[in-house]
Amino acid sequence: MKLFVGLGNPGAKYAQNRHNIGFMALNAIASDHGFAPWKSKFQGSVSEGKLGSEKIILLKPETFMNLSGQSVGEAMRFYKLTPDDVIVFHDELDLVPGKIRVKQGGGHAGHNGLRSMHQHIGDTYGRVRMGIGHPGHKDRVAGYVLHDFAKSEQNWLEDVLRGVCDGAVDLAKGDSGRFMNAVALRVQAPRETEAKPANKPQKTAPKEKPEVKDTRSGLQKLADRFRS
């Protein structure tokens, strides 16, 4: 059994925020793979299902981002799981939009949701780092992550979520390489086909003048010959 955790903030106000891409990923997996309806449990929303042969618990903590670890710790104790059984989907400022990286253990890099996870379950859990890009200055980070994805970002966002669904079974099996490849295949921009030069109009051969039948008599031909 594995526990997939999506980080975000509860409520319609935050639903489309960049900070909520973890929630979006779990919603997509639940819908695409036929998971059970969401239920309130462990200070969050829970859905159960299978990815391949692996039983998966999906958890969206509803304690707000800064207290996410409380919900995750409660779920882990109930199911008797270890941090190695936990994979957290979260927004990542240090990756360009559309990039996905899977990581086991490590620091929280200032991410408040991960900071809370560290406090409650330690730092050895798995992460799916979902790139959203950086606003360019640390003073703009809070407003950036708590702002909705722009319309211009919808295409790559939809591709990422489709890719997450495509590779979810591989992630559940522990094959992070195949999972990341599934996402990359969705996000990769289609190669531009080289424009073929327009066919130049073929030059038409000059029309031959119709042959004029010579109606002169033999005597006239001979006379004309000596005149020339």
PyRosetta script that sets phi, psi and omega in degrees:
from pyrosetta import init, pose_from_sequence

init()
pose = pose_from_sequence("MKLFVGLGNPGAKYAQNRHNIGFMALNAIASDHGFAPWKSKFQGSVSEGKLGSEKIILLKPETFMNLSGQSVGEAMRFYKLTPDDVIVFHDELDLVPGKIRVKQGGGHAGHNGLRSMHQHIGDTYGRVRMGIGHPGHKDRVAGYVLHDFAKSEQNWLEDVLRGVCDGAVDLAKGDSGRFMNAVALRVQAPRETEAKPANKPQKTAPKEKPEVKDTRSGLQKLADRFRS")
pose.set_psi(1, 140.2)
pose.set_omega(1, 176.8)
pose.set_phi(2, -128.3)
pose.set_psi(2, 151.7)
pose.set_omega(2, 178.5)
pose.set_phi(3, -111.5)
pose.set_psi(3, 111.9)
pose.set_omega(3, 174.6)
pose.set_phi(4, -94.2)
pose.set_psi(4, 123.3)
pose.set_omega(4, -178.4)
pose.set_phi(5, -113.8)
pose.set_psi(5, 131.0)
pose.set_omega(5, 173.6)
pose.set_phi(6, -108.8)
pose.set_psi(6, 129.4)
pose.set_omega(6, -179.9)
pose.set_phi(7, -94.0)
pose.set_psi(7, 143.1)
pose.set_omega(7, 179.5)
pose.set_phi(8, 176.0)
pose.set_psi(8, -171.9)
pose.set_omega(8, 177.0)
pose.set_phi(9, -116.8)
pose.set_psi(9, 140.5)
pose.set_omega(9, -177.7)
pose.set_phi(10, -76.7)
pose.set_psi(10, 154.0)
pose.set_omega(10, 174.3)
pose.set_phi(11, 105.6)
pose.set_psi(11, 150.5)
pose.set_omega(11, -177.9)
pose.set_phi(12, -60.7)
pose.set_psi(12, -29.6)
pose.set_omega(12, -178.7)
pose.set_phi(13, -58.9)
pose.set_psi(13, -33.2)
pose.set_omega(13, -174.9)
pose.set_phi(14, -105.1)
pose.set_psi(14, -3.8)
pose.set_omega(14, -167.6)
pose.set_phi(15, -54.2)
pose.set_psi(15, -37.1)
pose.set_omega(15, -176.6)
pose.set_phi(16, -103.9)
pose.set_psi(16, 11.4)
pose.set_omega(16, 178.1)
pose.set_phi(17, -66.2)
pose.set_psi(17, 152.5)
pose.set_omega(17, 174.0)
pose.set_phi(18, -60.0)
pose.set_psi(18, -33.7)
pose.set_omega(18, -179.7)
pose.set_phi(19, -64.1)
pose.set_psi(19, -17.1)
pose.set_omega(19, -174.9)
pose.set_phi(20, -100.5)
pose.set_psi(20, 16.0)
pose.set_omega(20, -178.3)
pose.set_phi(21, -63.4)
pose.set_psi(21, -25.7)
pose.set_omega(21, 175.9)
pose.set_phi(22, -65.8)
pose.set_psi(22, -42.5)
pose.set_omega(22, 174.7)
pose.set_phi(23, -60.2)
pose.set_psi(23, -44.3)
pose.set_omega(23, -178.0)
pose.set_phi(24, -60.4)
pose.set_psi(24, -40.8)
pose.set_omega(24, -179.6)
pose.set_phi(25, -62.0)
pose.set_psi(25, -44.8)
pose.set_omega(25, -179.9)
pose.set_phi(26, -67.8)
pose.set_psi(26, -38.7)
pose.set_omega(26, 176.8)
pose.set_phi(27, -59.9)
pose.set_psi(27, -41.6)
pose.set_omega(27, -179.3)
pose.set_phi(28, -65.8)
pose.set_psi(28, -43.8)
pose.set_omega(28, 179.1)
pose.set_phi(29, -62.3)
pose.set_psi(29, -46.0)
pose.set_omega(29, -178.7)
pose.set_phi(30, -59.9)
pose.set_psi(30, -43.2)
pose.set_omega(30, -178.3)
pose.set_phi(31, -70.5)
pose.set_psi(31, -45.2)
pose.set_omega(31, -174.1)
pose.set_phi(32, -71.9)
pose.set_psi(32, -31.0)
pose.set_omega(32, -175.1)
pose.set_phi(33, -107.9)
pose.set_psi(33, 14.8)
pose.set_omega(33, 171.7)
pose.set_phi(34, 65.2)
pose.set_psi(34, 41.8)
pose.set_omega(34, 178.4)
pose.set_phi(35, -73.7)
pose.set_psi(35, 164.0)
pose.set_omega(35, 179.2)
pose.set_phi(36, -66.4)
pose.set_psi(36, 158.9)
pose.set_omega(36, 177.8)
pose.set_phi(37, -57.4)
pose.set_psi(37, 151.0)
pose.set_omega(37, 179.2)
pose.set_phi(38, -68.7)
pose.set_psi(38, 140.0)
pose.set_omega(38, 177.2)
pose.set_phi(39, -129.9)
pose.set_psi(39, 151.1)
pose.set_omega(39, 177.8)
pose.set_phi(40, -79.1)
pose.set_psi(40, 122.6)
pose.set_omega(40, -178.3)
pose.set_phi(41, -166.3)
pose.set_psi(41, 150.3)
pose.set_omega(41, 177.2)
pose.set_phi(42, 55.0)
pose.set_psi(42, 39.2)
pose.set_omega(42, -178.4)
pose.set_phi(43, 58.1)
pose.set_psi(43, 34.2)
pose.set_omega(43, -179.4)
pose.set_phi(44, -162.6)
pose.set_psi(44, -166.0)
pose.set_omega(44, 175.5)
pose.set_phi(45, -110.5)
pose.set_psi(45, 134.6)
pose.set_omega(45, -174.4)
pose.set_phi(46, -126.6)
pose.set_psi(46, 140.1)
pose.set_omega(46, 173.1)
pose.set_phi(47, -138.2)
pose.set_psi(47, 139.9)
pose.set_omega(47, -178.0)
pose.set_phi(48, -115.3)
pose.set_psi(48, 148.7)
pose.set_omega(48, 177.9)
pose.set_phi(49, -175.8)
pose.set_psi(49, -166.2)
pose.set_omega(49, -179.9)
pose.set_phi(50, -128.8)
pose.set_psi(50, 142.9)
pose.set_omega(50, 170.3)
pose.set_phi(51, -120.3)
pose.set_psi(51, 104.8)
pose.set_omega(51, -170.6)
pose.set_phi(52, 66.8)
pose.set_psi(52, -127.3)
pose.set_omega(52, 179.3)
pose.set_phi(53, -96.4)
pose.set_psi(53, 0.9)
pose.set_omega(53, -174.5)
pose.set_phi(54, -94.8)
pose.set_psi(54, 127.2)
pose.set_omega(54, 174.4)
pose.set_phi(55, -76.2)
pose.set_psi(55, 133.6)
pose.set_omega(55, -175.5)
pose.set_phi(56, -127.4)
pose.set_psi(56, 134.5)
pose.set_omega(56, 171.0)
pose.set_phi(57, -105.4)
pose.set_psi(57, 123.5)
pose.set_omega(57, 174.3)
pose.set_phi(58, -97.1)
pose.set_psi(58, 132.1)
pose.set_omega(58, -178.6)
pose.set_phi(59, -133.4)
pose.set_psi(59, 125.2)
pose.set_omega(59, 172.5)
pose.set_phi(60, -113.1)
pose.set_psi(60, 101.4)
pose.set_omega(60, -179.9)
pose.set_phi(61, -60.0)
pose.set_psi(61, 136.8)
pose.set_omega(61, 179.2)
pose.set_phi(62, -114.5)
pose.set_psi(62, 31.1)
pose.set_omega(62, 179.2)
pose.set_phi(63, -93.7)
pose.set_psi(63, 5.6)
pose.set_omega(63, -167.2)
pose.set_phi(64, 73.2)
pose.set_psi(64, 153.7)
pose.set_omega(64, -169.4)
pose.set_phi(65, -50.2)
pose.set_psi(65, -46.4)
pose.set_omega(65, -171.9)
pose.set_phi(66, -65.3)
pose.set_psi(66, -13.9)
pose.set_omega(66, -178.6)
pose.set_phi(67, -120.8)
pose.set_psi(67, 21.3)
pose.set_omega(67, -175.4)
pose.set_phi(68, -55.3)
pose.set_psi(68, -35.6)
pose.set_omega(68, -176.2)
pose.set_phi(69, -61.2)
pose.set_psi(69, -28.8)
pose.set_omega(69, 178.8)
pose.set_phi(70, -59.9)
pose.set_psi(70, -48.4)
pose.set_omega(70, -179.0)
pose.set_phi(71, -64.5)
pose.set_psi(71, -44.6)
pose.set_omega(71, -178.0)
pose.set_phi(72, -64.7)
pose.set_psi(72, -43.0)
pose.set_omega(72, 179.2)
pose.set_phi(73, -60.7)
pose.set_psi(73, -40.6)
pose.set_omega(73, 179.9)
pose.set_phi(74, -64.0)
pose.set_psi(74, -44.0)
pose.set_omega(74, 179.6)
pose.set_phi(75, -64.8)
pose.set_psi(75, -41.2)
pose.set_omega(75, 179.6)
pose.set_phi(76, -61.4)
pose.set_psi(76, -42.7)
pose.set_omega(76, -179.8)
pose.set_phi(77, -65.6)
pose.set_psi(77, -38.8)
pose.set_omega(77, -178.9)
pose.set_phi(78, -64.4)
pose.set_psi(78, -45.0)
pose.set_omega(78, -177.0)
pose.set_phi(79, -90.1)
pose.set_psi(79, 1.6)
pose.set_omega(79, -179.9)
pose.set_phi(80, 56.9)
pose.set_psi(80, 49.2)
pose.set_omega(80, -179.4)
pose.set_phi(81, -101.3)
pose.set_psi(81, 161.5)
pose.set_omega(81, 174.7)
pose.set_phi(82, -108.8)
pose.set_psi(82, 166.6)
pose.set_omega(82, 177.1)
pose.set_phi(83, -57.0)
pose.set_psi(83, -28.0)
pose.set_omega(83, 178.6)
pose.set_phi(84, -66.7)
pose.set_psi(84, -18.4)
pose.set_omega(84, 179.2)
pose.set_phi(85, -89.1)
pose.set_psi(85, -1.5)
pose.set_omega(85, -173.1)
pose.set_phi(86, -107.2)
pose.set_psi(86, 132.7)
pose.set_omega(86, 174.0)
pose.set_phi(87, -127.0)
pose.set_psi(87, 124.0)
pose.set_omega(87, -175.3)
pose.set_phi(88, -107.9)
pose.set_psi(88, 125.7)
pose.set_omega(88, 175.6)
pose.set_phi(89, -94.7)
pose.set_psi(89, 123.4)
pose.set_omega(89, -178.0)
pose.set_phi(90, -148.5)
pose.set_psi(90, 160.3)
pose.set_omega(90, 176.9)
pose.set_phi(91, -71.2)
pose.set_psi(91, 145.0)
pose.set_omega(91, -177.5)
pose.set_phi(92, -133.0)
pose.set_psi(92, 112.1)
pose.set_omega(92, -179.6)
pose.set_phi(93, -67.7)
pose.set_psi(93, -29.5)
pose.set_omega(93, -173.1)
pose.set_phi(94, -85.9)
pose.set_psi(94, 6.9)
pose.set_omega(94, 174.3)
pose.set_phi(95, -119.4)
pose.set_psi(95, 141.5)
pose.set_omega(95, 179.8)
pose.set_phi(96, -65.8)
pose.set_psi(96, 153.4)
pose.set_omega(96, 179.8)
pose.set_phi(97, -53.9)
pose.set_psi(97, 132.3)
pose.set_omega(97, 178.8)
pose.set_phi(98, 95.4)
pose.set_psi(98, -13.4)
pose.set_omega(98, 178.8)
pose.set_phi(99, -85.7)
pose.set_psi(99, 143.3)
pose.set_omega(99, 178.3)
pose.set_phi(100, -128.2)
pose.set_psi(100, 135.3)
pose.set_omega(100, 174.3)
pose.set_phi(101, -134.8)
pose.set_psi(101, 139.0)
pose.set_omega(101, 177.0)
pose.set_phi(102, -105.0)
pose.set_psi(102, 135.0)
pose.set_omega(102, -175.5)
pose.set_phi(103, -140.9)
pose.set_psi(103, 143.4)
pose.set_omega(103, 176.5)
pose.set_phi(104, -111.4)
pose.set_psi(104, 117.6)
pose.set_omega(104, 179.3)
pose.set_phi(105, 73.3)
pose.set_psi(105, 179.2)
pose.set_omega(105, 178.3)
pose.set_phi(106, 117.8)
pose.set_psi(106, -174.3)
pose.set_omega(106, -177.5)
pose.set_phi(107, -81.2)
pose.set_psi(107, 177.9)
pose.set_omega(107, -179.3)
pose.set_phi(108, -101.0)
pose.set_psi(108, -9.5)
pose.set_omega(108, 175.8)
pose.set_phi(109, 52.5)
pose.set_psi(109, 31.4)
pose.set_omega(109, 177.1)
pose.set_phi(110, 82.9)
pose.set_psi(110, 1.1)
pose.set_omega(110, 179.5)
pose.set_phi(111, -75.3)
pose.set_psi(111, 120.0)
pose.set_omega(111, -173.7)
pose.set_phi(112, -63.8)
pose.set_psi(112, -34.6)
pose.set_omega(112, 178.0)
pose.set_phi(113, -66.1)
pose.set_psi(113, -44.2)
pose.set_omega(113, 178.7)
pose.set_phi(114, -69.0)
pose.set_psi(114, -34.9)
pose.set_omega(114, 177.6)
pose.set_phi(115, -58.8)
pose.set_psi(115, -43.1)
pose.set_omega(115, 178.3)
pose.set_phi(116, -66.0)
pose.set_psi(116, -38.4)
pose.set_omega(116, 177.1)
pose.set_phi(117, -60.5)
pose.set_psi(117, -44.2)
pose.set_omega(117, 179.3)
pose.set_phi(118, -57.4)
pose.set_psi(118, -41.4)
pose.set_omega(118, -176.9)
pose.set_phi(119, -66.2)
pose.set_psi(119, -33.2)
pose.set_omega(119, -172.5)
pose.set_phi(120, -100.3)
pose.set_psi(120, -29.0)
pose.set_omega(120, -176.4)
pose.set_phi(121, -131.3)
pose.set_psi(121, 3.1)
pose.set_omega(121, -177.9)
pose.set_phi(122, 91.3)
pose.set_psi(122, -167.8)
pose.set_omega(122, -172.2)
pose.set_phi(123, -121.0)
pose.set_psi(123, 15.6)
pose.set_omega(123, -174.7)
pose.set_phi(124, -99.1)
pose.set_psi(124, 2.8)
pose.set_omega(124, -179.6)
pose.set_phi(125, -69.7)
pose.set_psi(125, 163.1)
pose.set_omega(125, 178.9)
pose.set_phi(126, -84.9)
pose.set_psi(126, 154.7)
pose.set_omega(126, 178.2)
pose.set_phi(127, -134.9)
pose.set_psi(127, 144.4)
pose.set_omega(127, 166.8)
pose.set_phi(128, -109.4)
pose.set_psi(128, 105.4)
pose.set_omega(128, -176.6)
pose.set_phi(129, -87.1)
pose.set_psi(129, 115.5)
pose.set_omega(129, -173.7)
pose.set_phi(130, -107.0)
pose.set_psi(130, 107.4)
pose.set_omega(130, -173.8)
pose.set_phi(131, -62.8)
pose.set_psi(131, 131.9)
pose.set_omega(131, 174.2)
pose.set_phi(132, -124.6)
pose.set_psi(132, -0.8)
pose.set_omega(132, -178.7)
pose.set_phi(133, 80.5)
pose.set_psi(133, 169.7)
pose.set_omega(133, -177.2)
pose.set_phi(134, -117.9)
pose.set_psi(134, 141.0)
pose.set_omega(134, -179.1)
pose.set_phi(135, -70.9)
pose.set_psi(135, -10.9)
pose.set_omega(135, 176.5)
pose.set_phi(136, 109.7)
pose.set_psi(136, -23.9)
pose.set_omega(136, 178.8)
pose.set_phi(137, -145.6)
pose.set_psi(137, 140.1)
pose.set_omega(137, -175.1)
pose.set_phi(138, -62.0)
pose.set_psi(138, -26.7)
pose.set_omega(138, 179.3)
pose.set_phi(139, -69.8)
pose.set_psi(139, -16.7)
pose.set_omega(139, -178.5)
pose.set_phi(140, -98.3)
pose.set_psi(140, -3.0)
pose.set_omega(140, -173.0)
pose.set_phi(141, -62.0)
pose.set_psi(141, -47.9)
pose.set_omega(141, -175.9)
pose.set_phi(142, -58.5)
pose.set_psi(142, -47.3)
pose.set_omega(142, 179.0)
pose.set_phi(143, -66.2)
pose.set_psi(143, -33.8)
pose.set_omega(143, -177.9)
pose.set_phi(144, -67.2)
pose.set_psi(144, -49.8)
pose.set_omega(144, -176.4)
pose.set_phi(145, -71.9)
pose.set_psi(145, -25.2)
pose.set_omega(145, 179.6)
pose.set_phi(146, -95.7)
pose.set_psi(146, 21.4)
pose.set_omega(146, 176.5)
pose.set_phi(147, -113.7)
pose.set_psi(147, 148.5)
pose.set_omega(147, 179.9)
pose.set_phi(148, -64.5)
pose.set_psi(148, 152.1)
pose.set_omega(148, 171.3)
pose.set_phi(149, -59.5)
pose.set_psi(149, 138.6)
pose.set_omega(149, 178.7)
pose.set_phi(150, -72.1)
pose.set_psi(150, 158.5)
pose.set_omega(150, 178.6)
pose.set_phi(151, -58.8)
pose.set_psi(151, -35.0)
pose.set_omega(151, -179.1)
pose.set_phi(152, -67.9)
pose.set_psi(152, -14.1)
pose.set_omega(152, -179.2)
pose.set_phi(153, -96.3)
pose.set_psi(153, -6.1)
pose.set_omega(153, -172.7)
pose.set_phi(154, -63.5)
pose.set_psi(154, -35.9)
pose.set_omega(154, -177.2)
pose.set_phi(155, -63.9)
pose.set_psi(155, -50.2)
pose.set_omega(155, -178.8)
pose.set_phi(156, -69.1)
pose.set_psi(156, -33.0)
pose.set_omega(156, 179.1)
pose.set_phi(157, -63.3)
pose.set_psi(157, -45.8)
pose.set_omega(157, 178.5)
pose.set_phi(158, -62.6)
pose.set_psi(158, -39.0)
pose.set_omega(158, 178.6)
pose.set_phi(159, -63.6)
pose.set_psi(159, -42.4)
pose.set_omega(159, 179.3)
pose.set_phi(160, -60.9)
pose.set_psi(160, -46.5)
pose.set_omega(160, -177.7)
pose.set_phi(161, -65.9)
pose.set_psi(161, -37.0)
pose.set_omega(161, 175.1)
pose.set_phi(162, -64.2)
pose.set_psi(162, -42.2)
pose.set_omega(162, 179.4)
pose.set_phi(163, -63.3)
pose.set_psi(163, -39.0)
pose.set_omega(163, 176.8)
pose.set_phi(164, -59.5)
pose.set_psi(164, -42.7)
pose.set_omega(164, 178.0)
pose.set_phi(165, -66.2)
pose.set_psi(165, -41.5)
pose.set_omega(165, 179.2)
pose.set_phi(166, -58.9)
pose.set_psi(166, -41.1)
pose.set_omega(166, -174.0)
pose.set_phi(167, -97.8)
pose.set_psi(167, 4.7)
pose.set_omega(167, -174.2)
pose.set_phi(168, -59.8)
pose.set_psi(168, -38.9)
pose.set_omega(168, 179.9)
pose.set_phi(169, -63.7)
pose.set_psi(169, -41.3)
pose.set_omega(169, 178.7)
pose.set_phi(170, -64.6)
pose.set_psi(170, -39.9)
pose.set_omega(170, 178.4)
pose.set_phi(171, -62.7)
pose.set_psi(171, -41.3)
pose.set_omega(171, 179.4)
pose.set_phi(172, -63.4)
pose.set_psi(172, -32.4)
pose.set_omega(172, 179.0)
pose.set_phi(173, -79.9)
pose.set_psi(173, -9.0)
pose.set_omega(173, -179.3)
pose.set_phi(174, 93.9)
pose.set_psi(174, 8.4)
pose.set_omega(174, 179.9)
pose.set_phi(175, -95.8)
pose.set_psi(175, 82.1)
pose.set_omega(175, -176.1)
pose.set_phi(176, -67.2)
pose.set_psi(176, -29.9)
pose.set_omega(176, 179.7)
pose.set_phi(177, -62.6)
pose.set_psi(177, -47.6)
pose.set_omega(177, 178.7)
pose.set_phi(178, -66.0)
pose.set_psi(178, -35.5)
pose.set_omega(178, 177.7)
pose.set_phi(179, -62.2)
pose.set_psi(179, -50.0)
pose.set_omega(179, -179.4)
pose.set_phi(180, -64.0)
pose.set_psi(180, -34.3)
pose.set_omega(180, 177.9)
pose.set_phi(181, -65.8)
pose.set_psi(181, -37.8)
pose.set_omega(181, 178.7)
pose.set_phi(182, -62.0)
pose.set_psi(182, -40.2)
pose.set_omega(182, 178.2)
pose.set_phi(183, -68.4)
pose.set_psi(183, -43.9)
pose.set_omega(183, -178.5)
pose.set_phi(184, -60.6)
pose.set_psi(184, -37.0)
pose.set_omega(184, 179.6)
pose.set_phi(185, -64.4)
pose.set_psi(185, -32.8)
pose.set_omega(185, 178.2)
pose.set_phi(186, -76.6)
pose.set_psi(186, -37.8)
pose.set_omega(186, -172.3)
pose.set_phi(187, -84.4)
pose.set_psi(187, -28.7)
pose.set_omega(187, -176.1)
pose.set_phi(188, -55.0)
pose.set_psi(188, 127.6)
pose.set_omega(188, 179.3)
pose.set_phi(189, -65.7)
pose.set_psi(189, 138.1)
pose.set_omega(189, 178.9)
pose.set_phi(190, -61.3)
pose.set_psi(190, 139.5)
pose.set_omega(190, -179.9)
pose.set_phi(191, -65.0)
pose.set_psi(191, 137.5)
pose.set_omega(191, 178.8)
pose.set_phi(192, -76.2)
pose.set_psi(192, 125.6)
pose.set_omega(192, 178.5)
pose.set_phi(193, -76.6)
pose.set_psi(193, 137.9)
pose.set_omega(193, -179.8)
pose.set_phi(194, -64.4)
pose.set_psi(194, 132.2)
pose.set_omega(194, -179.6)
pose.set_phi(195, -68.0)
pose.set_psi(195, 124.3)
pose.set_omega(195, 178.8)
pose.set_phi(196, -78.4)
pose.set_psi(196, 135.3)
pose.set_omega(196, 179.2)
pose.set_phi(197, -61.3)
pose.set_psi(197, 141.0)
pose.set_omega(197, 179.9)
pose.set_phi(198, -62.7)
pose.set_psi(198, 140.3)
pose.set_omega(198, 178.8)
pose.set_phi(199, -64.7)
pose.set_psi(199, 122.5)
pose.set_omega(199, 178.8)
pose.set_phi(200, -72.7)
pose.set_psi(200, 140.6)
pose.set_omega(200, 178.9)
pose.set_phi(201, -63.3)
pose.set_psi(201, 131.3)
pose.set_omega(201, -178.8)
pose.set_phi(202, -71.9)
pose.set_psi(202, 138.3)
pose.set_omega(202, 178.2)
pose.set_phi(203, -72.5)
pose.set_psi(203, 128.8)
pose.set_omega(203, -179.9)
pose.set_phi(204, -86.2)
pose.set_psi(204, 135.8)
pose.set_omega(204, 179.1)
pose.set_phi(205, -64.3)
pose.set_psi(205, 141.5)
pose.set_omega(205, 179.9)
pose.set_phi(206, -59.2)
pose.set_psi(206, 138.7)
pose.set_omega(206, -178.8)
pose.set_phi(207, -68.0)
pose.set_psi(207, 134.4)
pose.set_omega(207, 178.0)
pose.set_phi(208, -74.8)
pose.set_psi(208, 138.5)
pose.set_omega(208, 178.3)
pose.set_phi(209, -68.5)
pose.set_psi(209, 136.6)
pose.set_omega(209, -179.5)
pose.set_phi(210, -60.5)
pose.set_psi(210, 137.7)
pose.set_omega(210, -179.2)
pose.set_phi(211, -68.3)
pose.set_psi(211, 128.9)
pose.set_omega(211, 180.0)
pose.set_phi(212, -92.3)
pose.set_psi(212, 123.6)
pose.set_omega(212, -177.3)
pose.set_phi(213, -71.0)
pose.set_psi(213, 130.8)
pose.set_omega(213, -179.8)
pose.set_phi(214, -83.2)
pose.set_psi(214, 114.5)
pose.set_omega(214, -176.4)
pose.set_phi(215, -102.0)
pose.set_psi(215, 8.8)
pose.set_omega(215, -178.9)
pose.set_phi(216, -71.7)
pose.set_psi(216, 153.7)
pose.set_omega(216, 175.8)
pose.set_phi(217, -79.8)
pose.set_psi(217, 167.6)
pose.set_omega(217, -179.2)
pose.set_phi(218, -62.1)
pose.set_psi(218, -38.2)
pose.set_omega(218, -179.6)
pose.set_phi(219, -66.2)
pose.set_psi(219, -39.8)
pose.set_omega(219, 178.8)
pose.set_phi(220, -65.7)
pose.set_psi(220, -39.7)
pose.set_omega(220, 178.8)
pose.set_phi(221, -61.3)
pose.set_psi(221, -42.2)
pose.set_omega(221, -178.7)
pose.set_phi(222, -67.0)
pose.set_psi(222, -41.7)
pose.set_omega(222, 179.5)
pose.set_phi(223, -63.8)
pose.set_psi(223, -42.8)
pose.set_omega(223, -178.7)
pose.set_phi(224, -65.2)
pose.set_psi(224, -33.2)
pose.set_omega(224, -179.7)
pose.set_phi(225, -63.0)
pose.set_psi(225, -41.2)
pose.set_omega(225, -178.1)
pose.set_phi(226, -78.6)
pose.set_psi(226, -18.6)
pose.set_omega(226, 176.7)
pose.set_phi(227, -73.9)
pose.set_psi(227, -33.6)
pose.set_omega(227, -174.9)
pose.set_phi(228, -78.3)
pose.dump_pdb("model.pdb")
